[in-house]
Amino acid sequence: MTVTGQDSDVARGLDGLEDERASARLRAALAVGSAPDPRYVPKLVERCATEPEFFVRDMLTWALTRHPVGLTLPALLGEVRAERAQARSQALHTLSKIGDVRAYPAITPALLSDADEEVARSAWRAAVVLAPEEERPALAEVLVTQLGRGGQETRRSLSRALVALGEVTVPALRAAAGGTGPEVRAHALATEQLLRDPDSGFAGAIEEAKRVVALGGARGEGA
């Protein structure tokens, strides 16, 4: 069988993605994305699940976005159900970059509440990007169940997702603000404050919300 120049390029690209040097893997991912070929897709998806370096993973995602959605979408939808947390997280991140709304049904409540915080955060971001207009109120209802979860960065990520959904989140946020858990109440109040005034900043909004909750309040002014 004759080996063409293109075959050689593909072979080099696939080998480069497995190089022990991160800089070489980065160059290989850039080359693969610059000259897309269907034969790259399985390896790119596989590497996303195991690649230890963030900047290389980001280039792998970019390379996948350069390939036809008809090839990448089925592979990524399979990965969101993978056992490895990084596989789920990176697949969700890549789906958010591709932006094809057909992926939205794969972002299940189980992913939105995944025990791994990075997976959950990736699911929140992807869901907000991909959710059709008619699904956004239901998505807000699921997202508010995660209020009060994790540390400040995780809570900031959730607030950003809820704010990005817009006014449809208000009923769910106000219901949560009237609940019994102080952490959940404060997070709900802070998120609604950010929705009203995005420039207020999460740190300031959460501290003010904690003061309100400590004083026995459930809602901010104008609620």
Backbone as JSON, one array per atom type, in Angstrom:
{
  "sequence": "MTVTGQDSDVARGLDGLEDERASARLRAALAVGSAPDPRYVPKLVERCATEPEFFVRDMLTWALTRHPVGLTLPALLGEVRAERAQARSQALHTLSKIGDVRAYPAITPALLSDADEEVARSAWRAAVVLAPEEERPALAEVLVTQLGRGGQETRRSLSRALVALGEVTVPALRAAAGGTGPEVRAHALATEQLLRDPDSGFAGAIEEAKRVVALGGARGEGA",
  "N": [[0.84, -1.19, 0.0], [0.54, 2.21, -0.86], [2.08, 4.86, 0.82], [1.09, 8.03, 1.46], [2.03, 11.56, 1.42], [0.26, 12.92, 3.05], [-0.64, 10.86, 4.7], [1.71, 10.39, 6.12], [1.98, 12.81, 7.47], [-0.27, 12.72, 9.14], [0.4, 10.5, 10.69], [2.67, 11.49, 12.01], [1.47, 13.56, 13.45], [-0.27, 12.16, 15.18], [1.6, 10.68, 16.64], [2.98, 12.79, 17.81], [1.11, 13.81, 19.61], [1.33, 12.07, 21.67], [3.79, 12.49, 22.73], [6.32, 12.67, 25.27], [7.05, 15.16, 26.11], [5.6, 18.17, 27.11], [5.64, 20.52, 25.62], [6.03, 19.58, 23.04], [3.72, 18.12, 22.65], [1.92, 20.17, 22.67], [2.65, 21.59, 20.35], [2.04, 19.63, 18.49], [-0.75, 19.38, 18.78], [-1.52, 21.91, 17.91], [-0.7, 21.74, 15.24], [-2.31, 19.66, 14.35], [-4.85, 20.78, 14.6], [-4.6, 22.78, 12.77], [-4.51, 21.51, 10.35], [-6.94, 19.8, 9.78], [-8.1, 16.4, 10.04], [-10.1, 13.55, 9.71], [-9.03, 11.29, 10.94], [-7.72, 12.12, 13.16], [-9.53, 12.64, 15.19], [-10.42, 10.55, 17.12], [-8.02, 10.2, 18.64], [-7.56, 12.79, 19.62], [-9.77, 13.15, 21.33], [-9.28, 11.08, 23.12], [-6.83, 11.93, 24.24], [-7.65, 14.25, 25.53], [-8.87, 13.25, 27.79], [-6.79, 12.41, 29.38], [-4.6, 14.12, 29.34], [-2.25, 15.93, 31.19], [-1.55, 18.66, 31.33], [-2.88, 21.87, 31.49], [-2.74, 23.89, 29.46], [-2.16, 22.44, 27.21], [-4.4, 20.78, 27.05], [-6.27, 22.74, 26.44], [-5.5, 23.45, 23.88], [-5.96, 21.03, 22.6], [-8.74, 20.96, 22.74], [-9.29, 23.17, 21.11], [-8.32, 22.13, 18.69], [-10.15, 20.08, 18.26], [-12.46, 21.57, 17.79], [-11.97, 22.41, 15.27], [-12.57, 20.39, 13.6], [-15.09, 18.52, 11.73], [-18.39, 18.79, 13.02], [-20.06, 16.63, 12.88], [-18.37, 14.49, 13.27], [-17.05, 14.99, 15.71], [-19.03, 15.47, 17.65], [-20.55, 13.02, 18.32], [-18.48, 11.51, 19.51], [-17.71, 13.09, 21.7], [-20.07, 13.22, 23.16], [-20.21, 10.65, 24.07], [-18.09, 10.71, 25.84], [-18.94, 12.34, 27.97], [-20.16, 10.64, 29.66], [-18.19, 9.14, 30.71], [-16.1, 7.25, 32.98], [-13.81, 8.45, 34.06], [-13.12, 11.5, 35.59], [-11.83, 13.73, 34.43], [-12.2, 13.24, 31.74], [-14.95, 13.61, 31.45], [-15.19, 16.3, 32.23], [-13.54, 17.71, 30.37], [-14.74, 17.01, 27.97], [-17.24, 18.23, 28.24], [-16.42, 20.9, 28.39], [-15.35, 21.19, 25.81], [-17.64, 20.74, 24.25], [-19.06, 23.03, 24.93], [-17.54, 24.92, 23.63], [-17.83, 24.18, 20.97], [-20.56, 24.55, 20.64], [-22.97, 23.43, 19.68], [-26.36, 22.97, 19.83], [-27.56, 20.51, 19.91], [-26.24, 18.97, 21.69], [-27.19, 19.54, 24.17], [-29.22, 17.89, 25.56], [-27.62, 15.89, 26.65], [-26.47, 16.94, 28.88], [-27.11, 16.22, 31.8], [-29.1, 16.3, 34.89], [-27.55, 14.81, 36.67], [-24.9, 15.29, 35.81], [-24.82, 18.04, 36.21], [-24.79, 18.13, 38.91], [-22.53, 16.77, 39.58], [-20.23, 14.88, 41.54], [-17.56, 15.57, 41.36], [-16.03, 18.64, 41.42], [-14.9, 20.11, 39.31], [-15.97, 18.9, 37.08], [-18.7, 19.45, 37.5], [-18.65, 22.27, 37.37], [-17.83, 22.63, 34.71], [-20.03, 21.51, 33.47], [-22.04, 23.32, 34.24], [-21.24, 25.64, 32.88], [-21.32, 24.76, 30.2], [-24.0, 24.04, 29.93], [-25.36, 26.49, 30.15], [-24.49, 27.78, 27.84], [-25.53, 26.1, 25.86], [-28.25, 25.62, 26.28], [-31.52, 25.64, 24.98], [-33.87, 28.36, 24.57], [-36.41, 27.76, 25.68], [-35.78, 25.88, 27.57], [-34.41, 27.08, 29.58], [-35.6, 28.14, 32.03], [-36.13, 25.7, 33.44], [-33.53, 24.72, 33.63], [-32.42, 26.64, 35.32], [-33.78, 25.98, 37.68], [-32.59, 23.55, 38.32], [-29.91, 24.31, 38.63], [-29.98, 26.0, 40.9], [-30.14, 24.19, 42.94], [-27.57, 23.65, 43.56], [-26.55, 25.74, 44.95], [-24.53, 27.2, 47.47], [-22.61, 25.28, 47.47], [-19.3, 23.96, 47.78], [-16.13, 25.83, 47.61], [-15.16, 29.34, 47.39], [-14.48, 29.85, 44.65], [-15.88, 27.89, 43.25], [-18.49, 28.59, 43.94], [-18.58, 31.13, 42.86], [-18.42, 30.45, 40.13], [-20.86, 29.13, 39.77], [-22.65, 31.22, 40.31], [-22.03, 32.93, 38.18], [-22.95, 31.36, 36.05], [-25.71, 31.27, 36.59], [-26.34, 34.0, 36.48], [-25.78, 34.44, 33.81], [-27.91, 33.16, 32.64], [-29.96, 34.93, 33.04], [-33.03, 36.78, 33.65], [-34.77, 34.66, 34.04], [-33.91, 33.2, 36.14], [-34.67, 34.38, 38.5], [-37.13, 33.69, 40.02], [-36.42, 31.12, 41.04], [-34.08, 31.73, 42.46], [-35.08, 33.45, 44.44], [-36.77, 31.76, 45.82], [-34.85, 30.04, 46.9], [-33.49, 31.85, 48.49], [-35.24, 32.21, 50.51], [-35.04, 29.94, 51.98], [-33.83, 27.55, 54.47], [-31.12, 27.05, 54.94], [-28.24, 28.81, 55.81], [-25.9, 29.23, 54.21], [-26.77, 28.62, 51.64], [-28.84, 30.48, 51.37], [-27.42, 32.9, 51.52], [-25.79, 32.67, 49.26], [-27.71, 32.62, 47.24], [-28.86, 35.19, 47.54], [-26.62, 36.79, 46.99], [-26.16, 36.1, 44.34], [-28.46, 37.03, 43.06], [-28.07, 39.74, 43.52], [-25.8, 40.15, 41.9], [-26.97, 39.67, 39.45], [-28.61, 41.89, 39.23], [-26.74, 43.93, 39.45], [-24.08, 43.62, 37.83], [-21.52, 44.68, 38.08], [-20.91, 44.79, 40.72], [-19.4, 42.76, 41.84], [-18.38, 39.51, 42.94], [-17.23, 38.88, 45.48], [-17.8, 41.1, 47.14], [-20.61, 41.06, 46.97], [-21.26, 38.58, 48.13], [-20.36, 38.88, 50.75], [-21.99, 40.98, 51.68], [-24.44, 39.7, 51.43], [-24.17, 37.66, 53.32], [-24.17, 39.18, 55.64], [-26.78, 40.15, 55.59], [-28.22, 37.75, 55.87], [-27.31, 36.94, 58.39], [-28.49, 38.85, 59.95], [-31.03, 38.08, 59.81], [-32.47, 38.5, 57.47], [-34.12, 37.65, 54.37], [-34.28, 38.43, 51.79], [-33.02, 40.76, 49.37], [-33.22, 44.36, 49.0], [-36.06, 45.49, 47.26], [-37.0, 43.02, 46.57]],
  "CA": [[0.0, 0.0, 0.0], [1.32, 3.42, -0.97], [1.94, 5.82, 1.9], [1.13, 9.39, 0.92], [2.54, 12.59, 2.31], [-0.77, 13.21, 4.05], [-0.58, 9.77, 5.68], [2.88, 10.63, 6.96], [1.66, 13.94, 8.35], [-1.2, 12.23, 10.16], [1.16, 9.63, 11.61], [3.49, 12.36, 12.87], [0.58, 14.26, 14.37], [-0.73, 11.22, 16.2], [2.75, 10.39, 17.5], [3.29, 13.99, 18.58], [0.15, 13.96, 20.71], [1.73, 11.15, 22.73], [5.16, 12.81, 23.14], [6.46, 12.87, 26.71], [7.27, 16.58, 26.37], [4.37, 18.95, 26.97], [5.79, 21.48, 24.53], [5.87, 18.85, 21.78], [2.29, 17.8, 22.53], [1.25, 21.43, 22.32], [2.9, 21.84, 18.93], [1.3, 18.62, 17.72], [-2.17, 19.74, 18.81], [-1.66, 23.07, 17.03], [-0.57, 21.26, 13.87], [-3.5, 18.84, 14.06], [-5.97, 21.69, 14.41], [-4.34, 23.6, 11.59], [-4.72, 20.67, 9.17], [-7.86, 18.77, 10.29], [-8.26, 15.13, 9.34], [-10.97, 12.71, 10.55], [-8.27, 10.29, 11.69], [-7.22, 12.7, 14.4], [-10.57, 12.86, 16.19], [-10.37, 9.63, 18.26], [-6.85, 10.46, 19.48], [-7.76, 14.06, 20.33], [-10.71, 12.89, 22.42], [-8.57, 10.24, 24.09], [-5.84, 12.75, 24.94], [-8.36, 15.18, 26.43], [-9.2, 12.55, 29.03], [-5.61, 12.04, 30.15], [-3.57, 15.16, 29.26], [-2.1, 16.57, 32.5], [-1.27, 20.09, 31.26], [-4.06, 22.65, 31.1], [-2.58, 24.63, 28.2], [-2.23, 21.45, 26.14], [-5.81, 20.41, 26.93], [-6.98, 23.82, 25.77], [-5.18, 23.33, 22.45], [-6.68, 19.85, 22.12], [-10.12, 21.4, 22.53], [-9.3, 23.99, 19.89], [-8.15, 21.25, 17.53], [-11.42, 19.39, 18.02], [-13.42, 22.51, 17.21], [-11.62, 22.61, 13.87], [-13.04, 19.21, 12.86], [-16.53, 18.53, 11.5], [-19.22, 18.47, 14.19], [-20.59, 15.28, 12.69], [-17.4, 13.54, 13.8], [-16.67, 15.27, 17.09], [-20.16, 15.45, 18.58], [-20.82, 11.69, 18.89], [-17.38, 11.08, 20.39], [-17.74, 13.87, 22.94], [-21.26, 12.83, 23.92], [-19.84, 9.44, 24.77], [-17.14, 11.03, 26.92], [-19.57, 12.95, 29.14], [-20.6, 9.54, 30.53], [-17.01, 8.36, 31.06], [-15.8, 7.1, 34.41], [-12.76, 9.39, 34.44], [-13.67, 12.84, 35.76], [-11.25, 14.66, 33.46], [-12.84, 12.99, 30.44], [-16.26, 14.27, 31.48], [-15.0, 17.74, 32.3], [-12.99, 18.26, 29.14], [-15.75, 16.85, 26.92], [-18.23, 19.29, 28.45], [-15.77, 22.15, 28.0], [-15.26, 21.21, 24.34], [-19.0, 20.92, 23.73], [-19.43, 24.44, 25.08], [-16.82, 25.68, 22.6], [-18.44, 23.85, 19.68], [-21.8, 25.32, 20.66], [-24.08, 22.78, 18.97], [-27.41, 22.77, 20.82], [-27.94, 19.1, 19.97], [-25.55, 18.35, 22.83], [-27.79, 19.93, 25.45], [-29.85, 16.81, 26.33], [-26.62, 15.05, 27.32], [-26.07, 17.58, 30.13], [-28.15, 15.74, 32.69], [-28.98, 16.74, 36.28], [-26.43, 14.12, 37.32], [-23.68, 16.03, 35.49], [-24.9, 19.37, 36.83], [-24.52, 17.95, 40.34], [-21.46, 15.79, 39.66], [-19.44, 14.97, 42.78], [-16.3, 16.25, 41.04], [-16.39, 20.05, 41.24], [-14.51, 20.6, 37.99], [-16.99, 18.41, 36.15], [-19.93, 20.23, 37.71], [-18.45, 23.62, 36.84], [-17.85, 22.54, 33.25], [-21.42, 21.25, 33.08], [-22.79, 24.57, 34.38], [-20.88, 26.55, 31.78], [-21.8, 24.22, 28.94], [-25.46, 24.08, 29.91], [-25.79, 27.86, 29.89], [-24.2, 28.06, 26.43], [-26.24, 25.22, 24.93], [-29.68, 25.46, 26.58], [-32.49, 26.4, 24.2], [-34.59, 29.35, 25.36], [-37.52, 27.18, 26.44], [-35.23, 25.02, 28.61], [-33.63, 27.85, 30.53], [-36.18, 28.15, 33.39], [-35.91, 24.4, 34.07], [-32.11, 24.66, 33.96], [-32.22, 27.46, 36.52], [-34.27, 25.22, 38.83], [-31.58, 22.55, 38.67], [-28.68, 24.97, 39.08], [-30.1, 26.54, 42.26], [-29.93, 23.12, 43.92], [-26.14, 23.6, 43.85], [-26.17, 26.92, 45.72], [-23.87, 26.91, 48.73], [-21.67, 24.19, 47.3], [-17.87, 24.19, 47.54], [-15.47, 27.05, 48.03], [-15.55, 30.59, 46.74], [-14.38, 29.79, 43.19], [-17.01, 27.09, 42.76], [-19.71, 29.39, 44.09], [-18.51, 32.19, 41.85], [-18.75, 29.85, 38.84], [-22.31, 28.89, 39.72], [-23.32, 32.52, 40.19], [-21.85, 33.39, 36.8], [-23.85, 30.6, 35.19], [-27.07, 31.72, 36.84], [-26.47, 35.36, 35.95], [-25.81, 34.34, 32.34], [-29.26, 32.75, 32.23], [-30.8, 36.11, 33.04], [-34.17, 36.97, 34.54], [-35.5, 33.41, 34.31], [-33.41, 32.62, 37.38], [-35.13, 35.12, 39.68], [-38.03, 32.93, 40.91], [-35.69, 30.05, 41.74], [-33.17, 32.35, 43.42], [-35.84, 33.98, 45.57], [-37.2, 30.61, 46.62], [-33.69, 29.57, 47.66], [-33.16, 32.86, 49.49], [-36.17, 32.06, 51.62], [-34.86, 28.63, 52.59], [-33.36, 27.48, 55.85], [-29.66, 26.96, 55.05], [-27.64, 30.14, 55.68], [-24.96, 29.31, 53.09], [-27.58, 28.65, 50.42], [-29.54, 31.76, 51.34], [-26.46, 33.96, 51.2], [-25.36, 32.5, 47.87], [-28.84, 33.05, 46.41], [-28.95, 36.65, 47.61], [-25.47, 37.36, 46.29], [-26.33, 35.88, 42.9], [-29.47, 37.98, 42.57], [-27.42, 41.05, 43.5], [-24.96, 40.2, 40.71], [-27.86, 39.77, 38.3], [-29.07, 43.28, 39.18], [-25.6, 44.84, 39.32], [-22.92, 42.77, 37.53], [-20.26, 45.33, 38.44], [-20.71, 44.8, 42.17], [-18.35, 41.8, 42.18], [-18.88, 38.41, 43.75], [-16.75, 38.93, 46.87], [-18.6, 42.08, 47.86], [-22.0, 40.62, 47.02], [-21.43, 37.48, 49.07], [-20.19, 39.39, 52.11], [-23.2, 41.7, 52.01], [-25.51, 38.71, 51.59], [-23.97, 36.99, 54.61], [-24.63, 40.1, 56.69], [-28.25, 40.15, 55.55], [-28.69, 36.49, 56.44], [-27.0, 36.95, 59.81], [-29.45, 39.74, 60.6], [-32.36, 37.49, 59.69], [-33.16, 38.84, 56.23], [-34.18, 36.6, 53.36], [-34.21, 38.99, 50.44], [-32.48, 42.1, 49.28], [-34.19, 45.41, 48.74], [-36.73, 45.41, 45.98], [-37.44, 41.64, 46.31]],
  "C": [[0.88, 1.24, 0.0], [1.03, 4.36, 0.2], [2.1, 7.22, 1.33], [1.74, 10.34, 1.92], [1.54, 12.93, 3.41], [-0.8, 12.13, 5.13], [0.58, 9.97, 6.65], [2.63, 11.76, 7.95], [0.74, 13.51, 9.48], [-0.47, 11.36, 11.18], [2.02, 10.45, 12.55], [2.64, 13.09, 13.89], [0.11, 13.37, 15.5], [0.4, 10.88, 17.17], [3.06, 11.59, 18.4], [2.37, 14.2, 19.75], [0.48, 13.07, 21.89], [3.14, 11.45, 23.26], [5.23, 13.07, 24.64], [6.68, 14.33, 27.09], [5.99, 17.37, 26.12], [4.46, 19.93, 25.81], [5.59, 20.82, 23.17], [4.4, 18.49, 21.56], [1.5, 19.05, 22.14], [1.43, 21.74, 20.84], [2.12, 20.87, 18.06], [-0.19, 18.96, 17.66], [-2.44, 20.94, 17.91], [-1.61, 22.63, 15.56], [-1.81, 20.47, 13.45], [-4.71, 19.73, 13.8], [-5.82, 22.54, 13.16], [-4.56, 22.83, 10.29], [-5.65, 19.52, 9.56], [-7.92, 17.53, 9.39], [-9.1, 14.23, 10.24], [-10.21, 11.71, 11.4], [-7.72, 10.82, 13.0], [-8.25, 12.66, 15.53], [-10.51, 11.86, 17.35], [-9.2, 9.9, 19.2], [-7.0, 11.76, 20.25], [-8.69, 13.87, 21.52], [-10.04, 12.08, 23.51], [-7.58, 11.06, 24.91], [-6.5, 13.74, 25.9], [-8.63, 14.54, 27.79], [-8.01, 12.34, 29.94], [-4.54, 13.13, 30.2], [-3.45, 15.92, 30.59], [-1.95, 18.09, 32.47], [-2.47, 20.86, 30.73], [-3.9, 23.29, 29.73], [-2.59, 23.67, 27.01], [-3.69, 21.02, 25.95], [-6.6, 21.49, 26.18], [-6.72, 23.78, 24.25], [-5.85, 22.1, 21.84], [-8.15, 20.2, 21.84], [-10.23, 22.23, 21.27], [-9.19, 23.12, 18.65], [-9.44, 20.5, 17.23], [-12.46, 20.31, 17.4], [-13.16, 22.75, 15.73], [-12.08, 21.45, 12.98], [-14.56, 19.25, 12.7], [-17.32, 18.08, 12.73], [-19.79, 17.06, 14.08], [-19.66, 14.19, 13.19], [-17.15, 13.74, 15.29], [-17.83, 15.1, 18.07], [-20.45, 14.06, 19.14], [-19.73, 11.23, 19.86], [-17.43, 11.8, 21.72], [-18.95, 13.51, 23.8], [-21.02, 11.51, 24.65], [-18.96, 9.72, 25.97], [-17.82, 11.65, 28.14], [-20.11, 11.89, 30.11], [-19.42, 8.68, 30.99], [-16.8, 8.29, 32.56], [-14.78, 8.13, 34.88], [-13.31, 10.81, 34.48], [-13.12, 13.82, 34.72], [-11.86, 14.47, 32.08], [-14.18, 13.7, 30.37], [-16.1, 15.78, 31.41], [-14.55, 18.33, 30.99], [-13.97, 18.11, 27.98], [-16.81, 17.94, 27.03], [-17.67, 20.65, 28.02], [-15.72, 22.27, 26.48], [-16.63, 21.4, 23.71], [-19.45, 22.37, 23.85], [-18.75, 25.3, 24.03], [-17.39, 25.4, 21.21], [-19.79, 24.54, 19.54], [-22.97, 24.72, 19.91], [-25.16, 22.4, 19.98], [-27.89, 21.32, 20.9], [-27.28, 18.38, 21.14], [-26.28, 18.6, 24.14], [-28.44, 18.77, 26.21], [-28.87, 15.91, 27.07], [-26.17, 15.65, 28.65], [-27.18, 17.34, 31.15], [-28.03, 16.38, 34.08], [-27.83, 16.07, 37.03], [-25.11, 14.81, 37.04], [-23.68, 17.4, 36.17], [-24.66, 19.31, 38.33], [-23.4, 16.94, 40.57], [-20.63, 15.99, 40.93], [-18.1, 15.66, 42.56], [-16.61, 17.7, 40.69], [-16.0, 20.57, 39.87], [-15.49, 20.12, 36.92], [-18.26, 19.23, 36.27], [-19.79, 21.63, 37.13], [-18.46, 23.64, 35.32], [-19.26, 22.31, 32.75], [-22.25, 22.52, 33.19], [-22.52, 25.5, 33.2], [-21.44, 26.06, 30.45], [-23.31, 24.32, 28.84], [-25.98, 25.48, 29.57], [-25.57, 28.24, 28.42], [-25.18, 27.34, 25.51], [-27.76, 25.2, 25.13], [-30.55, 26.28, 25.64], [-33.31, 27.32, 25.12], [-35.66, 28.71, 26.23], [-37.05, 26.27, 27.58], [-34.57, 25.79, 29.75], [-34.27, 27.96, 31.92], [-35.96, 26.83, 34.13], [-34.45, 24.23, 34.47], [-31.82, 25.47, 35.21], [-32.67, 26.72, 37.78], [-33.26, 24.17, 39.28], [-30.34, 23.22, 39.25], [-28.81, 25.5, 40.51], [-29.96, 25.46, 43.32], [-28.46, 23.01, 44.31], [-25.65, 24.82, 44.64], [-25.57, 26.5, 47.07], [-22.82, 25.82, 48.65], [-20.24, 24.68, 47.16], [-17.34, 25.49, 48.1], [-15.87, 28.24, 47.18], [-15.49, 30.51, 45.22], [-15.52, 28.98, 42.59], [-18.3, 27.89, 42.85], [-19.73, 30.54, 43.08], [-18.9, 31.64, 40.47], [-20.25, 29.62, 38.7], [-23.07, 30.2, 39.58], [-23.2, 33.06, 38.78], [-22.81, 32.68, 35.85], [-25.29, 31.07, 35.36], [-27.31, 33.12, 36.3], [-26.56, 35.33, 34.43], [-27.17, 33.89, 31.83], [-30.24, 33.91, 32.24], [-31.98, 36.04, 33.99], [-34.92, 35.69, 34.86], [-35.06, 32.78, 35.62], [-34.04, 33.23, 38.63], [-36.09, 34.32, 40.55], [-37.3, 31.84, 41.7], [-34.74, 30.63, 42.79], [-33.93, 32.86, 44.64], [-36.4, 32.88, 46.45], [-36.05, 30.1, 47.48], [-33.32, 30.55, 48.75], [-34.09, 32.8, 50.69], [-36.05, 30.72, 52.33], [-34.25, 28.71, 53.97], [-31.84, 27.46, 55.99], [-29.01, 28.31, 54.85], [-26.67, 30.28, 54.5], [-25.71, 29.4, 51.76], [-28.28, 30.0, 50.29], [-28.6, 32.89, 50.93], [-26.02, 33.88, 49.74], [-26.47, 32.95, 46.91], [-28.96, 34.57, 46.38], [-27.82, 37.32, 46.83], [-25.63, 37.23, 44.78], [-27.37, 36.83, 42.33], [-28.9, 39.39, 42.53], [-26.55, 41.2, 42.26], [-25.8, 40.3, 39.44], [-28.33, 41.21, 38.11], [-27.93, 44.26, 38.9], [-24.33, 44.01, 39.08], [-21.59, 43.37, 37.95], [-19.97, 45.28, 39.93], [-19.65, 43.81, 42.62], [-18.84, 40.75, 43.14], [-18.48, 38.53, 45.21], [-17.57, 39.91, 47.69], [-20.04, 41.65, 48.02], [-22.2, 39.52, 48.05], [-21.27, 37.96, 50.51], [-21.43, 40.15, 52.56], [-24.35, 40.73, 52.25], [-25.38, 37.98, 52.92], [-24.41, 37.88, 55.76], [-26.16, 40.13, 56.76], [-28.8, 38.9, 56.21], [-28.46, 36.46, 57.94], [-27.98, 37.81, 60.59], [-30.89, 39.24, 60.46], [-33.11, 37.8, 58.44], [-33.14, 37.66, 55.28], [-33.99, 37.13, 51.98], [-33.64, 40.4, 50.49], [-33.57, 43.11, 49.01], [-34.79, 45.23, 47.36], [-37.2, 44.0, 45.67], [-38.94, 41.53, 46.46]]
}
